[in-house]
Amino acid sequence: MSEKLLEELRKMSVAELTERENELREEVAKLQMQRHSRRLDKSSDLGDRKKDLARVLTVKSATKSAGSEGAR
């Protein structure tokens, strides 16, 4: 599943990646609040969202560096 997600992320623009990053950050914060209040149903959801956020940040960083190399 992560390969399919990576392909989808690589097709996004930096603006779209930033939007997805913000969405995931909000989800992670919400899940952390649920975990601290002991209302989190599936503990794996938090880890999954953190990994998704890391993937987005990795692709965003690679996209930016690829763009800056082309400008040199």
N, C-alpha and C positions, 0 to 999 in steps of 0.2 A: 504494500500500500504506500509506503514512503516514496518509492520510485515514481509512482504515479503523481503523488503530491509534489515531488521535486520538479517533474516535468511541467506541471501546472504553474508552479512558482516561477520557474525560469522564463515562462512566457509573459509574465506580468511586468508592468513598468515599475519604476522606482516609486512612483506615487501610489500605485496599487499595493505594492509591498508595504509601504509605510502605513497605509490604511489597514491592511491585514495585521500588521505588527501591533497597532493600537487596539484592534479588536481582541487579539490574543492576550495582550497585557491586561485588558479589562477582565477577560475570562479567568486568567490566572489569579488576579486579585480577588475576584468573586469566589473562586474555588478555595483559595487560602482562607478567606473569611469563614467559609462553610466548614473547612477542616478544623479551624480553631474553635468554632462553636459546636463541633462534633455533629454536624448535619450533613457531612459529605457522604453520599451514598457509595460511590465508587472511588476509592482512593487512587486508582490508576488514571482517572480523568485528569488529575492535576499534573501528573508526570507526562501524560500524553500532550497536554497543552504546552507545557514547558518545552518539550522536544519540538513541537510544531513551531513555537516562537524561535527557537534556536535555528531551525531550518530556514525560516523567513529571514532572520538576521544574516545568516550565512550567504544566502542567495542575494540579498540586498547588497551586502559588502562586495561580493564577487561582481555584481552588476556595476556597482560604482567604480570599482578598480579597473574593470574592463573598459568602461567609458573614459576614464582618465588616461589610460594607456593609449587609447586611440587619439587623444588630443595632443599627445607629445610629439 
